[in-house]
Amino acid sequence: MRVITVSYSAFDSFIVPGTDAKELSQLTSDIENGEGRFIFCGLRDIVAEVRNDVELAESTMATDEADLEVERRTSTRLKSLDSLADEFAKLILKIKKMKKLIYFKPR
Protein backbone atom coordinates (compact mmCIF):
# COMPACT_ATOMS: atom_id res chain seq x y z
CA MET A 1 0.00 0.00 0.00
CA ARG A 2 1.22 3.50 -0.85
CA VAL A 3 0.33 6.79 0.75
CA ILE A 4 0.04 9.53 -1.86
CA THR A 5 -0.04 13.14 -0.72
CA VAL A 6 -0.92 15.83 -3.25
CA SER A 7 -0.68 19.46 -2.19
CA TYR A 8 0.06 22.43 -4.35
CA SER A 9 0.05 24.83 -1.42
CA ALA A 10 3.27 26.16 0.06
CA PHE A 11 1.53 26.12 3.43
CA ASP A 12 0.46 22.49 3.67
CA SER A 13 1.25 20.65 6.90
CA PHE A 14 2.60 17.37 5.50
CA ILE A 15 5.52 16.02 7.51
CA VAL A 16 7.51 12.99 6.39
CA PRO A 17 6.68 10.39 9.03
CA GLY A 18 9.68 8.96 10.81
CA THR A 19 10.94 8.53 14.32
CA ASP A 20 14.65 9.16 13.94
CA ALA A 21 17.27 10.49 11.55
CA LYS A 22 18.09 7.07 10.10
CA GLU A 23 14.44 6.30 9.27
CA LEU A 24 13.86 9.80 7.89
CA SER A 25 16.94 9.52 5.69
CA GLN A 26 15.70 6.21 4.27
CA LEU A 27 12.17 7.56 3.70
CA THR A 28 13.41 10.68 1.92
CA SER A 29 15.70 8.60 -0.26
CA ASP A 30 12.72 6.41 -1.19
CA ILE A 31 10.56 9.48 -1.94
CA GLU A 32 13.30 11.02 -4.08
CA ASN A 33 13.69 7.79 -6.09
CA GLY A 34 9.94 7.17 -6.42
CA GLU A 35 10.16 4.03 -4.32
CA GLY A 36 8.78 3.07 -0.95
CA ARG A 37 5.35 3.67 0.48
CA PHE A 38 5.16 7.47 0.43
CA ILE A 39 4.66 9.66 -2.62
CA PHE A 40 4.53 13.44 -2.35
CA CYS A 41 3.33 15.61 -5.23
CA GLY A 42 3.48 19.31 -4.64
CA LEU A 43 5.30 22.61 -4.47
CA ARG A 44 7.36 21.81 -1.40
CA ASP A 45 10.74 20.14 -1.63
CA ILE A 46 10.20 17.82 1.33
CA VAL A 47 13.38 15.87 0.62
CA ALA A 48 15.48 19.03 1.02
CA GLU A 49 13.52 20.01 4.14
CA VAL A 50 14.16 16.70 5.87
CA ARG A 51 17.81 16.48 4.84
CA ASN A 52 18.41 19.99 6.16
CA ASP A 53 16.78 19.14 9.51
CA VAL A 54 18.66 15.86 9.86
CA GLU A 55 21.97 17.62 9.16
CA LEU A 56 21.09 20.37 11.64
CA ALA A 57 20.16 17.85 14.33
CA GLU A 58 23.30 15.79 13.71
CA SER A 59 25.51 18.85 13.99
CA THR A 60 24.00 19.85 17.35
CA MET A 61 23.80 16.40 18.97
CA ALA A 62 26.49 14.10 20.28
CA THR A 63 27.86 11.89 17.51
CA ASP A 64 27.54 8.73 19.62
CA GLU A 65 23.80 9.17 20.16
CA ALA A 66 22.09 6.12 18.65
CA ASP A 67 18.59 7.46 17.96
CA LEU A 68 18.72 11.03 16.78
CA GLU A 69 15.16 12.33 16.89
CA VAL A 70 14.00 14.83 14.29
CA GLU A 71 10.34 15.61 14.96
CA ARG A 72 9.70 18.95 13.27
CA ARG A 73 10.66 20.71 10.08
CA THR A 74 12.51 23.95 10.75
CA SER A 75 11.88 25.44 7.31
CA THR A 76 9.72 25.17 4.23
CA ARG A 77 11.52 24.75 0.93
CA LEU A 78 9.80 25.16 -2.41
CA LYS A 79 10.75 23.47 -5.66
CA SER A 80 11.99 25.74 -8.43
CA LEU A 81 9.85 26.31 -11.51
CA ASP A 82 12.36 24.30 -13.55
CA SER A 83 12.13 21.43 -11.08
CA LEU A 84 8.32 21.44 -11.20
CA ALA A 85 8.36 21.52 -15.02
CA ASP A 86 10.85 18.63 -15.17
CA GLU A 87 8.78 16.62 -12.70
CA PHE A 88 5.63 17.22 -14.76
CA ALA A 89 7.35 16.24 -18.03
CA LYS A 90 8.73 13.03 -16.51
CA LEU A 91 5.31 12.06 -15.20
CA ILE A 92 3.66 12.69 -18.58
CA LEU A 93 6.28 10.47 -20.25
CA LYS A 94 5.68 7.79 -17.63
CA ILE A 95 1.92 7.94 -18.24
CA LYS A 96 2.48 7.60 -22.00
CA LYS A 97 4.91 4.71 -21.49
CA MET A 98 2.37 2.90 -19.30
CA LYS A 99 -0.28 3.52 -21.97
CA LYS A 100 -2.59 5.30 -19.53
CA LEU A 101 -3.51 8.09 -21.92
CA ILE A 102 -7.18 7.48 -21.16
CA TYR A 103 -6.70 10.06 -18.39
CA PHE A 104 -6.12 12.74 -21.02
CA LYS A 105 -9.23 13.52 -23.02
CA PRO A 106 -8.95 15.80 -26.07
CA ARG A 107 -11.13 18.90 -25.96
C-alpha positions as CSV (number, residue, x, y, z in Angstrom):
1,M,0.0,0.0,0.0
2,R,1.2,3.5,-0.8
3,V,0.3,6.8,0.8
4,I,0.0,9.5,-1.9
5,T,0.0,13.1,-0.7
6,V,-0.9,15.8,-3.2
7,S,-0.7,19.5,-2.2
8,Y,0.1,22.4,-4.4
9,S,0.0,24.8,-1.4
10,A,3.3,26.2,0.1
11,F,1.5,26.1,3.4
12,D,0.5,22.5,3.7
13,S,1.2,20.6,6.9
14,F,2.6,17.4,5.5
15,I,5.5,16.0,7.5
16,V,7.5,13.0,6.4
17,P,6.7,10.4,9.0
18,G,9.7,9.0,10.8
19,T,10.9,8.5,14.3
20,D,14.6,9.2,13.9
21,A,17.3,10.5,11.6
22,K,18.1,7.1,10.1
23,E,14.4,6.3,9.3
24,L,13.9,9.8,7.9
25,S,16.9,9.5,5.7
26,Q,15.7,6.2,4.3
27,L,12.2,7.6,3.7
28,T,13.4,10.7,1.9
29,S,15.7,8.6,-0.3
30,D,12.7,6.4,-1.2
31,I,10.6,9.5,-1.9
32,E,13.3,11.0,-4.1
33,N,13.7,7.8,-6.1
34,G,9.9,7.2,-6.4
35,E,10.2,4.0,-4.3
36,G,8.8,3.1,-1.0
37,R,5.4,3.7,0.5
38,F,5.2,7.5,0.4
39,I,4.7,9.7,-2.6
40,F,4.5,13.4,-2.3
41,C,3.3,15.6,-5.2
42,G,3.5,19.3,-4.6
43,L,5.3,22.6,-4.5
44,R,7.4,21.8,-1.4
45,D,10.7,20.1,-1.6
46,I,10.2,17.8,1.3
47,V,13.4,15.9,0.6
48,A,15.5,19.0,1.0
49,E,13.5,20.0,4.1
50,V,14.2,16.7,5.9
51,R,17.8,16.5,4.8
52,N,18.4,20.0,6.2
53,D,16.8,19.1,9.5
54,V,18.7,15.9,9.9
55,E,22.0,17.6,9.2
56,L,21.1,20.4,11.6
57,A,20.2,17.8,14.3
58,E,23.3,15.8,13.7
59,S,25.5,18.9,14.0
60,T,24.0,19.9,17.3
61,M,23.8,16.4,19.0
62,A,26.5,14.1,20.3
63,T,27.9,11.9,17.5
64,D,27.5,8.7,19.6
65,E,23.8,9.2,20.2
66,A,22.1,6.1,18.6
67,D,18.6,7.5,18.0
68,L,18.7,11.0,16.8
69,E,15.2,12.3,16.9
70,V,14.0,14.8,14.3
71,E,10.3,15.6,15.0
72,R,9.7,18.9,13.3
73,R,10.7,20.7,10.1
74,T,12.5,23.9,10.7
75,S,11.9,25.4,7.3
76,T,9.7,25.2,4.2
77,R,11.5,24.7,0.9
78,L,9.8,25.2,-2.4
79,K,10.8,23.5,-5.7
80,S,12.0,25.7,-8.4
81,L,9.8,26.3,-11.5
82,D,12.4,24.3,-13.6
83,S,12.1,21.4,-11.1
84,L,8.3,21.4,-11.2
85,A,8.4,21.5,-15.0
86,D,10.9,18.6,-15.2
87,E,8.8,16.6,-12.7
88,F,5.6,17.2,-14.8
89,A,7.3,16.2,-18.0
90,K,8.7,13.0,-16.5
91,L,5.3,12.1,-15.2
92,I,3.7,12.7,-18.6
93,L,6.3,10.5,-20.2
94,K,5.7,7.8,-17.6
95,I,1.9,7.9,-18.2
96,K,2.5,7.6,-22.0
97,K,4.9,4.7,-21.5
98,M,2.4,2.9,-19.3
99,K,-0.3,3.5,-22.0
100,K,-2.6,5.3,-19.5
101,L,-3.5,8.1,-21.9
102,I,-7.2,7.5,-21.2
103,Y,-6.7,10.1,-18.4
104,F,-6.1,12.7,-21.0
105,K,-9.2,13.5,-23.0
106,P,-9.0,15.8,-26.1
107,R,-11.1,18.9,-26.0
